[in-house]
Amino acid sequence: MRIVWTKQAEDSFSATIDYLLETWTVKESKNFIDLTEAITDRVALNPKLFKASVFDKESREAVITKHTSLFYRILNNDIIEIEYFWNNNRNPNIKGKTIKQK
């Protein structure tokens, strides 16, 4: 399946990389990028691999690290949309509002 990213996904991914570069090292940033690529590759092969979001049954949540999750949805039989990346330390009530605003 083809993977497409929303603007929100691109922005939240970039913000996560920026945070890692500011707080940690290039090694951790590269590791996060590699993990993200591995998960999106797995999702492309098996779109229903990860659990449905409790906030929106159309979205699915893949944990990349204990700190960050990736949300995506299956648009049709050949497209998966990466919706956004979420810092798991943030307030979960905000996550629900973020999902519902899409």
C-alpha positions as MATLAB code, in Angstrom:
seq = 'MRIVWTKQAEDSFSATIDYLLETWTVKESKNFIDLTEAITDRVALNPKLFKASVFDKESREAVITKHTSLFYRILNNDIIEIEYFWNNNRNPNIKGKTIKQK';
ca = [
       0.000    0.000    0.000;
       1.048    3.570   -0.615;
       1.828    5.770    2.409;
       0.943    9.483    2.395;
       1.603   11.988    5.164;
      -0.652   14.839    6.232;
       0.825   18.285    6.863;
       0.182   17.697   10.570;
       2.175   14.450   10.406;
       5.087   16.176    8.688;
       5.047   19.018   11.228;
       4.786   16.776   14.296;
       7.510   14.444   12.942;
       9.818   17.423   12.341;
       9.070   18.780   15.817;
       9.976   15.413   17.328;
      13.258   15.283   15.393;
      14.049   18.877   16.401;
      13.401   18.016   20.047;
      15.659   14.951   19.850;
      18.448   16.969   18.241;
      18.172   19.706   20.873;
      17.859   17.402   23.875;
      19.718   14.251   22.883;
      22.050   13.420   20.006;
      22.060   12.731   16.296;
      22.215    9.019   17.164;
      18.831    9.129   18.956;
      17.336   11.176   16.127;
      18.550    8.680   13.542;
      17.238    5.800   15.656;
      13.799    7.459   15.805;
      13.793    7.957   12.029;
      14.780    4.307   11.496;
      12.058    3.085   13.884;
       9.478    5.256   12.123;
      10.495    3.886    8.719;
      10.340    0.309   10.018;
       6.848    0.835   11.421;
       5.521    2.520    8.278;
       6.964   -0.349    6.221;
       5.141   -2.836    8.457;
       1.913   -0.844    8.237;
       2.177   -0.796    4.433;
       2.313   -4.609    4.454;
      -0.352   -5.114    7.127;
      -2.512   -1.991    7.626;
      -4.536   -3.437   10.504;
      -1.443   -4.460   12.449;
      -1.899   -1.851   15.183;
      -4.875   -1.247   17.471;
      -7.700    1.152   16.693;
      -7.514    4.436   18.582;
      -9.824    4.769   21.559;
     -10.549    8.331   20.399;
     -11.399    7.591   16.761;
     -12.082    4.069   15.488;
     -10.994    5.151   11.978;
      -7.491    5.857   13.265;
      -4.902    3.347   14.404;
      -2.095    3.910   16.897;
       1.413    2.531   16.578;
       3.830    3.063   19.471;
       7.227    4.008   18.067;
       8.916    4.502   21.428;
       7.497    4.781   24.921;
       7.545    8.542   24.321;
       6.010    8.778   20.841;
       3.114    7.205   18.964;
       2.159    7.402   15.308;
      -1.486    7.705   14.257;
      -2.647    6.610   10.825;
      -5.778    5.659    8.962;
      -6.565    3.405    6.049;
      -8.157    5.601    3.381;
      -8.956    2.851    0.908;
      -7.481   -0.389   -0.358;
      -4.273    1.231   -1.562;
      -3.578    4.326    0.600;
      -2.562    4.710    4.232;
      -2.526    8.232    5.625;
      -0.058    9.052    8.379;
      -2.061   11.534   10.463;
       0.348   12.773   13.144;
       2.929   11.863   15.773;
       2.034   12.186   19.449;
       4.228   12.763   22.487;
       2.836   10.176   24.932;
       3.736   12.362   27.907;
       1.141   14.958   26.870;
      -2.330   15.121   28.374;
      -4.451   12.316   26.818;
      -7.542   14.572   26.858;
      -5.796   16.855   24.374;
      -5.102   13.823   22.166;
      -8.820   13.107   21.932;
      -9.528   16.711   20.960;
      -6.717   16.663   18.378;
      -8.095   13.542   16.740;
     -11.668   14.841   16.686;
     -10.612   18.144   15.061;
      -9.343   16.469   11.889;
];
